[in-house]
């Protein structure tokens, strides 16, 4: 999705209202551009003088950290503010002006169990004693120059450590003392990325030994905002995060907590598609097709060209056992976004349940045409002799 590509490519060009379809060419720039860390470039191009472009090091602490957090802090969930997308963040803003990052409350404790994750550098650093006692002075840019990769990382980072701790540390430090990061920031396997290792940014005095055993990520018991958004957005965004994370971990208590938050603030966000979608999804979870259908009908009124909305409306009608409406919604979803896989799968399920072999075959052919490399469609058509 564009949210993934925002940190891995330059200016993705998605087709509006689709899930993962892109224009040709799909990117305005193939790599990360200067704008990612330095803000909009127009003013600088008009007057290319010092001060006409943002230097993150000169920003206030919260805005400064936000520049790094946009790609190095995933948390459990990221919730955009109403009408916004993650990609609308730009240097000079606070992250929570665009979206809120939610983390497991337990992960905020330095004494807690925090399995190493791929995109958790900011969280790890915040747990370190170095960061906690620096009064906000230690940040990513203290040690990292994003424009230069050091030819001798051990020596370069050792110099960074000594710039804070001073040469007197060497007189009391056990030998050898020439590789700070090798001892205090070991590379470890991560719990959410197979066969990969990442540098542990917790900067522990006596870090536990590196093992090949990777601790699994426990389901969060409570989500908290990395930085709270303003006003009623706090309840809205937390409610949406609770529902998304609760669905992922199959935690009904978390889903229910999110539902309560969203229903409490619904009047403050009466036409908010994300709120309608969140509430509707909970009604689906509890098998209340009628209430879910009402939410998705309102959602379609707000966003009549978004395929996912019709897919969810089809699920609600499927729950109500209204085959004709369910089929109509799923077909509309395919019409709007042929590269969205779930409507084909729902249609196949509906037709199979009603023994509509003609409908199954027609859907399989459409599915295969949209996704010619998918083996399930190939195998099903082969079994049907088509």
C-alpha positions as CSV (number, residue, x, y, z in Angstrom):
1,X,0.0,0.0,0.0
2,X,1.1,3.7,-0.3
3,X,1.7,3.7,3.5
4,X,4.4,1.0,3.0
5,X,6.0,2.6,-0.1
6,X,6.2,6.0,1.5
7,X,9.4,4.9,3.4
8,X,10.7,2.6,0.7
9,X,10.4,4.6,-2.5
10,X,9.9,8.1,-3.8
11,X,6.5,9.6,-4.3
12,X,4.3,6.7,-5.2
13,X,1.4,7.4,-7.6
14,X,-1.5,5.2,-6.5
15,X,-4.8,5.2,-8.4
16,X,-7.2,7.1,-6.2
17,X,-9.7,5.0,-4.2
18,X,-8.0,1.7,-5.0
19,X,-6.3,-0.6,-2.5
20,X,-3.0,-1.3,-4.3
21,X,-3.2,-0.2,-7.9
22,X,-0.7,2.3,-9.3
23,X,-0.4,4.6,-12.2
24,X,2.2,4.2,-15.0
25,X,4.9,5.0,-14.0
26,X,4.1,4.1,-10.4
27,X,6.7,6.5,-8.9
28,X,7.6,10.1,-9.6
29,X,11.0,9.3,-8.1
30,X,12.5,5.9,-7.6
31,X,14.4,6.6,-4.4
32,X,13.7,8.6,-1.2
33,X,14.0,12.3,-2.1
34,X,15.4,15.2,-0.1
35,X,11.9,16.4,0.7
36,X,11.4,13.4,3.0
37,X,13.6,15.0,5.6
38,X,13.9,18.6,4.5
39,X,10.3,19.5,3.6
40,X,8.7,20.9,0.5
41,X,11.4,21.9,-2.1
42,X,9.5,24.7,-3.9
43,X,10.7,27.6,-1.7
44,X,14.3,26.4,-1.9
45,X,14.2,26.1,-5.7
46,X,12.8,29.7,-5.9
47,X,15.5,31.0,-3.6
48,X,18.3,28.4,-3.0
49,X,19.9,30.1,0.0
50,X,20.5,28.9,3.5
51,X,17.3,28.9,5.5
52,X,15.0,28.3,2.6
53,X,14.8,24.6,3.4
54,X,14.3,22.8,6.7
55,X,17.3,21.4,8.6
56,X,15.8,18.8,11.0
57,X,18.6,19.5,13.5
58,X,17.3,23.1,13.9
59,X,13.7,22.2,14.6
60,X,12.1,22.1,18.1
61,X,12.6,18.6,19.8
62,X,9.1,17.2,19.0
63,X,9.2,18.3,15.3
64,X,12.8,17.2,15.0
65,X,12.0,13.7,16.3
66,X,9.0,13.4,14.0
67,X,11.2,13.6,11.0
68,X,12.9,10.3,12.0
69,X,9.8,8.7,13.5
70,X,7.9,8.8,10.1
71,X,10.0,5.8,9.0
72,X,11.5,4.4,12.2
73,X,8.5,4.2,14.5
74,X,5.8,1.8,13.4
75,X,4.2,1.0,16.8
76,X,1.3,-1.4,16.9
77,X,-0.9,0.8,14.6
78,X,-0.8,4.2,12.9
79,X,-4.1,6.1,12.6
80,X,-4.4,9.1,10.2
81,X,-6.4,12.1,11.4
82,X,-9.8,12.7,9.5
83,X,-9.3,13.2,5.8
84,X,-5.5,12.7,6.0
85,X,-3.0,10.1,4.8
86,X,0.3,9.2,6.3
87,X,2.1,10.6,3.3
88,X,0.9,14.1,4.1
89,X,3.4,14.4,6.9
90,X,6.4,16.6,6.0
91,X,9.4,17.9,7.9
92,X,8.5,20.7,10.2
93,X,5.3,19.2,11.4
94,X,4.6,17.1,14.5
95,X,3.7,13.5,13.5
96,X,0.4,13.7,15.5
97,X,-0.6,16.7,13.3
98,X,-1.2,14.0,10.6
99,X,-1.5,10.7,12.4
100,X,-1.1,9.0,15.7
101,X,1.3,6.1,16.5
102,X,0.0,3.7,19.1
103,X,2.3,1.4,21.0
104,X,1.9,-1.3,23.6
105,X,1.8,0.4,27.0
106,X,4.1,-2.3,28.4
107,X,6.8,-1.4,25.9
108,X,7.3,2.0,27.5
109,X,8.9,0.5,30.6
110,X,12.7,0.1,30.5
111,X,12.3,-2.9,32.8
112,X,9.6,-4.6,30.6
113,X,10.0,-7.4,28.1
114,X,10.4,-5.8,24.7
115,X,11.2,-8.2,21.9
116,X,13.3,-6.5,19.2
117,X,11.2,-5.5,16.2
118,X,12.2,-4.3,12.7
119,X,10.8,-0.8,12.9
120,X,11.2,0.1,16.6
121,X,14.5,2.1,16.6
122,X,12.8,5.1,18.1
123,X,11.1,3.1,20.9
124,X,14.4,1.3,21.7
125,X,16.4,4.5,21.9
126,X,13.7,6.1,24.2
127,X,14.2,3.2,26.6
128,X,17.9,3.7,26.9
129,X,19.4,5.4,29.9
130,X,21.4,7.6,27.6
131,X,18.2,9.1,26.1
132,X,16.3,9.2,29.4
133,X,19.0,11.2,31.1
134,X,19.9,13.5,28.2
135,X,16.9,15.8,28.8
136,X,15.9,15.6,25.1
137,X,19.4,16.3,23.8
138,X,20.0,12.8,22.5
139,X,18.2,12.1,19.2
140,X,18.8,10.1,16.1
141,X,20.9,12.8,14.5
142,X,23.3,12.8,17.5
143,X,24.9,9.6,16.1
144,X,23.6,9.3,12.6
145,X,24.5,11.5,9.6
146,X,21.8,10.4,7.0
147,X,24.0,11.7,4.2
148,X,27.2,9.7,5.0
149,X,27.8,6.1,5.8
150,X,30.9,5.9,7.9
151,X,33.8,3.8,6.4
152,X,34.7,2.6,9.9
153,X,31.4,2.4,11.9
154,X,33.0,1.1,15.1
155,X,35.5,4.1,15.3
156,X,32.9,6.6,14.2
157,X,30.3,5.6,16.8
158,X,32.9,5.2,19.5
159,X,33.8,8.9,18.9
160,X,30.1,9.8,19.2
161,X,29.9,7.9,22.5
162,X,33.0,9.6,23.9
163,X,31.7,13.0,22.9
164,X,29.0,12.6,25.6
165,X,30.7,10.3,28.1
166,X,34.2,11.9,27.9
167,X,37.7,10.5,27.8
168,X,37.7,9.8,31.6
169,X,35.4,6.8,30.9
170,X,38.3,5.1,29.3
171,X,40.3,5.0,32.5
172,X,37.6,2.9,34.3
173,X,36.2,1.0,31.4
174,X,37.0,-2.7,31.0
175,X,39.2,-3.6,28.0
176,X,38.9,-3.8,25.1
177,X,37.1,-0.5,24.8
178,X,37.4,0.2,21.1
179,X,34.0,-0.9,19.9
180,X,31.1,0.6,21.9
181,X,28.4,-0.6,19.6
182,X,29.7,-4.1,19.4
183,X,29.2,-4.5,23.2
184,X,26.4,-2.2,24.0
185,X,24.3,-2.2,20.8
186,X,24.6,-5.8,19.5
187,X,22.8,-6.9,16.4
188,X,20.0,-9.3,17.2
189,X,17.4,-11.4,15.4
190,X,14.0,-9.6,15.2
191,X,10.7,-11.0,16.3
192,X,8.8,-9.8,13.2
193,X,11.2,-10.3,10.3
194,X,12.5,-13.8,9.4
195,X,16.2,-14.3,9.0
196,X,17.1,-10.7,9.7
197,X,19.1,-9.0,12.4
198,X,19.0,-5.3,13.5
199,X,21.0,-3.2,15.8
200,X,19.5,-3.0,19.3
201,X,19.2,0.7,20.1
202,X,18.6,0.3,23.9
203,X,22.3,0.9,24.6
204,X,22.4,-1.3,27.7
205,X,25.4,-1.4,30.0
206,X,25.2,-5.2,30.2
207,X,23.0,-6.4,27.4
208,X,21.8,-10.0,27.5
209,X,23.7,-12.3,25.2
210,X,22.7,-12.6,21.6
211,X,21.0,-15.9,20.9
212,X,19.3,-17.5,17.8
213,X,16.1,-17.8,19.8
214,X,13.7,-15.0,19.1
215,X,11.0,-13.9,21.6
216,X,7.6,-13.7,20.1
217,X,5.6,-10.5,20.2
218,X,2.9,-10.8,22.9
219,X,-0.5,-9.3,22.1
220,X,-0.7,-5.8,23.7
221,X,-3.0,-5.5,26.6
222,X,-3.4,-1.7,26.3
223,X,-2.5,0.8,23.6
224,X,-1.3,4.3,24.3
225,X,-0.4,7.1,22.0
226,X,3.3,7.8,21.4
227,X,2.2,11.5,21.5
228,X,-1.5,12.3,22.0
229,X,-3.3,14.2,19.3
230,X,-5.4,17.2,20.1
231,X,-9.0,17.2,21.6
232,X,-11.5,14.5,20.6
233,X,-9.0,13.0,18.2
234,X,-7.5,11.2,21.2
235,X,-10.6,9.1,21.6
236,X,-11.3,8.7,17.9
237,X,-7.8,7.6,17.0
238,X,-7.4,5.3,20.0
239,X,-10.8,3.7,19.2
240,X,-9.7,3.0,15.6
241,X,-6.4,1.6,16.8
242,X,-8.0,-0.7,19.4
243,X,-10.3,-2.1,16.7
244,X,-7.5,-2.7,14.2
245,X,-5.1,-4.2,16.6
246,X,-7.9,-6.2,18.4
247,X,-8.9,-7.7,15.0
248,X,-5.3,-8.6,14.3
249,X,-4.7,-10.4,17.6
250,X,-8.3,-11.7,17.8
251,X,-8.8,-9.8,21.1
252,X,-12.5,-9.1,21.5
253,X,-12.0,-7.0,24.7
254,X,-9.8,-4.7,22.7
255,X,-12.2,-4.5,19.8
256,X,-15.0,-3.8,22.3
257,X,-13.0,-1.0,24.0
258,X,-12.5,0.6,20.6
259,X,-16.2,0.3,19.8
260,X,-17.1,2.1,23.0
261,X,-14.7,4.9,22.2
262,X,-16.0,5.4,18.7
263,X,-19.6,5.3,19.6
264,X,-18.9,7.9,22.3
265,X,-17.4,10.4,19.9
266,X,-19.4,9.5,16.8
267,X,-21.5,12.7,17.1
268,X,-18.2,14.7,16.9
269,X,-17.3,13.0,13.7
270,X,-20.7,12.4,12.1
271,X,-19.4,12.0,8.5
272,X,-16.0,10.4,9.2
273,X,-15.6,7.4,6.9
274,X,-13.0,5.8,9.2
275,X,-15.4,6.0,12.2
276,X,-18.2,4.5,10.2
277,X,-16.0,1.7,8.9
278,X,-14.6,1.0,12.4
279,X,-18.1,0.7,13.9
280,X,-19.4,-1.3,11.0
281,X,-16.6,-3.8,11.3
282,X,-17.4,-4.4,14.9
283,X,-21.0,-5.1,14.1
284,X,-19.7,-7.7,11.6
285,X,-17.6,-9.2,14.4
286,X,-20.6,-9.7,16.6
287,X,-22.7,-10.9,13.6
288,X,-25.1,-8.0,13.6
289,X,-25.5,-7.7,9.9
290,X,-28.4,-5.2,10.1
291,X,-26.4,-2.6,12.0
292,X,-23.3,-3.3,9.9
293,X,-25.3,-2.7,6.7
294,X,-26.5,0.7,8.0
295,X,-23.0,1.8,8.7
296,X,-21.7,0.7,5.3
297,X,-24.6,2.3,3.5
298,X,-23.7,5.6,5.2
299,X,-20.1,4.9,4.3
300,X,-20.9,4.4,0.6
301,X,-22.8,7.7,0.7
302,X,-19.6,9.5,2.0
303,X,-17.3,7.6,-0.4
304,X,-19.2,6.2,-3.4
305,X,-16.1,5.4,-5.4
306,X,-14.1,3.3,-2.9
307,X,-14.2,-0.4,-3.6
308,X,-13.5,-1.6,-0.1
309,X,-16.7,0.1,1.1
310,X,-18.8,-2.1,-1.2
311,X,-16.8,-5.2,-0.2
312,X,-17.8,-4.6,3.4
313,X,-21.4,-3.8,2.5
314,X,-21.4,-7.2,0.7
315,X,-20.2,-8.9,3.8
316,X,-23.0,-7.3,5.8
317,X,-25.6,-8.6,3.3
318,X,-24.0,-12.0,3.3
319,X,-24.5,-12.0,7.1
320,X,-28.2,-11.1,6.4
321,X,-28.3,-14.0,3.8
322,X,-29.4,-11.6,1.1
323,X,-27.6,-13.2,-1.9
324,X,-28.7,-10.7,-4.6
325,X,-27.5,-7.6,-2.6
326,X,-24.3,-9.3,-1.5
327,X,-23.4,-10.3,-5.0
328,X,-24.3,-6.8,-6.3
329,X,-22.0,-5.1,-3.8
330,X,-19.1,-7.5,-4.4
331,X,-19.4,-7.0,-8.2
332,X,-19.4,-3.3,-7.7
333,X,-16.2,-3.6,-5.7
334,X,-14.6,-5.5,-8.5
335,X,-15.8,-3.0,-11.1
336,X,-14.2,-0.1,-9.1
337,X,-11.0,-2.0,-8.2
338,X,-10.3,-5.2,-10.2
339,X,-7.0,-5.6,-8.3
340,X,-8.8,-6.0,-5.0
341,X,-8.8,-9.8,-4.2
342,X,-11.3,-10.1,-1.4
343,X,-14.5,-9.5,-3.5
344,X,-13.7,-12.4,-5.8
345,X,-13.2,-14.6,-2.8
346,X,-16.4,-13.5,-1.2
347,X,-18.3,-14.1,-4.5
348,X,-16.8,-17.6,-4.7
349,X,-17.9,-18.3,-1.2
350,X,-21.5,-17.0,-1.8
351,X,-21.8,-19.0,-5.1
352,X,-20.3,-22.1,-3.6
353,X,-22.7,-22.0,-0.6
354,X,-25.7,-21.7,-2.9
355,X,-24.3,-24.3,-5.4
356,X,-24.3,-21.7,-8.2
357,X,-21.7,-23.4,-10.5
358,X,-22.2,-20.9,-13.3
359,X,-21.4,-18.0,-10.9
360,X,-18.4,-19.9,-9.5
361,X,-17.0,-20.4,-13.0
362,X,-17.6,-16.9,-14.1
363,X,-15.9,-15.5,-10.9
364,X,-12.9,-17.9,-11.3
365,X,-12.4,-16.7,-14.8
366,X,-12.5,-13.0,-13.8
367,X,-10.2,-13.7,-10.8
368,X,-7.7,-15.5,-13.1
369,X,-7.8,-12.6,-15.6
370,X,-7.1,-10.1,-12.8
371,X,-4.5,-12.3,-11.1
372,X,-3.0,-14.6,-13.7
373,X,-0.1,-15.6,-11.4
374,X,-2.3,-16.8,-8.5
375,X,-2.2,-20.6,-8.2
376,X,-5.5,-21.0,-6.5
377,X,-7.4,-19.6,-9.5
378,X,-5.3,-21.7,-11.9
379,X,-5.9,-24.9,-9.9
380,X,-9.7,-24.3,-9.5
381,X,-10.1,-23.6,-13.3
382,X,-8.1,-26.8,-14.1
383,X,-10.4,-28.8,-11.8
384,X,-13.4,-27.3,-13.6
385,X,-11.8,-28.3,-17.0
386,X,-11.7,-24.7,-18.1
